[in-house]
Structure formats: structure tokens, C-alpha cells
Amino acid sequence: MRSFSYIYLAFRSVRVHILRSILAVTGIVIGIAAVLIVVAVAEGARAEVSRQITSLGSNLLLVQPGAQVAQGVRQQAGTILSLTTGDAIAVAREVPDVVIAAPFVGEQKTTISGDLNWSTLVAGVTPVFFEARGWRLAEGQLFNDDQVASAAKIAVIGRTVARELFRDSDPLGRFVRIERSSYLVIGTLAEKGQDFTGRDQDDVMFIPLSSARIFAIGRSQANPDAVHSILVKTESAQSMPAAEIAIARVLRQRHKIVGRKADDFRIQNLIQVAQMRDRAYRQFTLLVSTLAGISLLVGGIGVMNIMLVSVTERINEIGIRLAFGARPQDIRRQFLFEAVLLCTIGGLLGLAVGYACARVVPAALGWPTEFNERMALIAIACSSLIGIIFGLLPAQRAARLDPAALLRSV
């Protein structure tokens, strides 16, 4: 008996016993759809984390001031202003692996343009900050060292600020007011999106560091040269651990921290922080995928049970086929083809349901998803494999039936 004959018989059996076939494939549909949805959400989340890591910039370390201790309780990082622009200069000069050390001050401020206002992060930086973060201009230009030295009242804004303050009009050459000071917009930045903490990186207004200290944010009376953080870019990812140790040594020397005295600063590897979140996504995905895989396994068991019932119901058919010369292996192949066909149909339906749900999820829940052809091929292959595995027992049982006993029962 040729393969197309087995396929024909399998299709005919599925068509004749349509209700039984629907019951058999339901578990496969649910299992395949569940696996595809989980994988699509997981791939989307992983792609989003990768995009966020890329948007941060490469080989970055963030140096933040230490935490103040009040009544024996350690406060959050940055509650003491222990870092200065001099520290940034020293780190860039004395640590060989450091390419850029960019000081940063920032504060949430209300910005005003015409009759529109918007609360955003106003950041005082130097030109090297843009290089460290990999910011690209959409329009206009960045400010330079001379403009920082002269405390020029100029600004470069993100796309969110441009949208909220200027709507559809061109922001270049327009003024943004912060309290009593007005800043000329000389550039807008290309879109960055959210970072791994969920903060909108485009919701920011950059002004020269000196201008921020004098006009917008102010200086600390205790430490006029203080900055809120220092962004450090190293030569390569491999040099980051050594650079971190060297930076700590330089800062301890400058801050006169000796012996076992605790640092008044902390150093974070931004890429490692994002990668930790990615690992958490992977672990969660593995757990949920395991549960979805169990549902697929249950669907395969359902197909096996239906096929075992089918063997019992079709004893007369099997006996007649054996009497007319069909071999046991022909009967085995017939039922195995039928099981594979049922599971493949279930896989195709599950693929359609999973794809539809993967498209609905972003709109309904705001979760990113990523669906590709490789996932579709794996889904069909898995469903066919389930048919082979769980169709073997019913097919083997049908092949082992005694023709003489079957004919006597006809």
C-alpha cells in the first residue's frame, strides 16, 4: 500500500468521524497555541531588552554618590554629594581604560514654551556625554566646550519634550523657559525609547553643565563643584572590570578614604543591570514554557486515547482489510498516519490561534511580541512528532489483532 493511500484513508477517517477528530485535536490546538504565545512574548521581551541595552550605549559604568546614614538607617544612593567635576577629570586622566568620564547633574523641572508646559528631566552635561551615550541628532546641533565654558543658555531636547512643548511645529530657534531663564533650542535628538527601568529616554532637556549650575538647578553650598553622577565609557567590554577597580582606587585616593572605611560612592555596570533583567525574563519564560509544554503533552495523550477507542470501534474494518491481504504493517501505518494527520491539523490550527493571539497581546496588554517563520516550522514539527509518539501504541495494537478472531466477530 503506497503512502498516498494511507493519507487518503487517514483523511477519510477524519472526515467520517468529524466529532471525534475535533475532540482529538483540541488539546493539540491549545498546547501549540500556548507554546507559541509564550515564546512570542518571551522573544519580544528579549528583543526589547536587547534594544534597551543598545540604546544605553556600549561599555558604560555609572558612578553615583554614596548614601547618607541617618539615625542608623542608610538612605538611597545620591543623598550625599560626594562626586565632583574634578573627580570626572581625574578618572579620565588617570585610568588608562577610560575613554570618557562625563559629569552629570539633573533635576525634574517644569519647562514652558508659549502657553504649553511640560515637566521633564533637565540635565546639565558636557559635550562628551552625548558621545558616551551614543545620542544622535535628528536636527540642529549639539553644544560645544566653548558654550559650556561661557554658560550659554542653549538646549538640546528629546523627541518627547519637542512633541509636548511644540506640537507639530519646528522647535529649532524657539525658546524654552525654566523658571526665570530662557534657553534657545539648538538641536533635537533622535528617538531612543524607554530604557530598562521603563523611563522615557526622550523625555529630557540637555543644557550646558555650567548653565545648569548657575541658572536652572543651582549649586550645593556645601560642595559647589558637586555633580549627581559621572558616566564612564571604557575602551571595551573586557576592560570594564579592571576599569571599575581602577576608578574606585582613584576616587578613594581623592576622597581620602583609607583602610576599611566604606566608599562614599558606588559604581554600576549598566549593561550588567540590563542583562540581569534579561536573565529574569529567560527564567520566567522557561517556567511558563514548561507549563505550556505540559498542556501539549496532555493533548498528545488525548489523541492516543481517541485513537485507542478508534481501534476498538473499527475492529470489523481491520478484520476485513487483513482478510483481503493487508499486512500488519499496513494496518500499523494506516493508524499511525491518521494520528499524525490529526496532530498536524491540530498544529496548523494552533499555529493560527497562536499567531492571532500574538498579534492581539500587544494591543490589549502592551507587551512586545516577536513571531517568526522558524517558530511556525517548529510548531508544525512538534505537532507531527506528538502524532508519531502517541500514535505508535494505537497503531501497534491495531496491527497485532488476530484476523481470524476479528472475522469470527463480524
Number of C-alpha atoms within 10 A of each C-alpha: 12 7 11 9 11 19 17 14 15 22 16 13 16 18 12 11 12 12 10 17 22 15 14 24 26 19 24 33 27 23 28 30 28 24 24 27 25 21 23 24 20 24 20 18 20 21 16 20 20 15 16 20 20 15 19 21 17 18 21 25 24 17 23 24 24 22 20 17 12 8 6 7 9 12 13 12 15 19 15 18 23 22 26 20 19 14 23 23 14 16 26 20 14 12 18 14 22 24 18 22 27 26 26 23 22 22 14 13 18 14 21 19 17 11 7 12 17 16 14 18 19 24 24 26 24 24 17 18 20 17 14 21 19 15 16 15 17 13 15 15 16 23 20 13 12 10 19 21 13 11 18 19 21 22 26 27 26 23 20 22 23 24 14 16 19 20 12 9 10 12 24 19 13 15 19 25 16 18 12 7 12 19 20 18 24 19 22 27 24 15 18 20 17 18 19 22 10 9 10 16 17 22 23 23 26 25 31 29 26 23 24 25 20 11 16 25 20 13 17 12 8 8 12 12 16 23 28 21 25 26 21 28 27 25 16 14 12 11 14 20 14 13 22 22 12 18 25 17 15 16 20 18 11 13 15 11 14 10 7 6 9 10 17 20 21 16 19 14 16 17 19 13 13 18 16 11 14 21 12 11 17 16 11 13 18 15 12 17 19 14 16 22 16 14 20 24 17 16 27 27 20 19 29 24 17 19 27 18 13 17 20 13 11 11 19 17 14 22 22 15 16 21 14 8 9 14 13 21 14 19 23 20 22 22 28 26 25 26 32 24 21 27 34 24 20 29 31 19 20 29 26 17 19 27 18 13 17 23 17 14 16 14 10 9 8 9 15 19 22 18 18 10 8 8 16 20 12 14 23 21 15 18 28 21 16 25 26 21 16 23 29 20 18 23 27 17 16 27 22 12 17 13 19 11 11 17 16 9 10 10
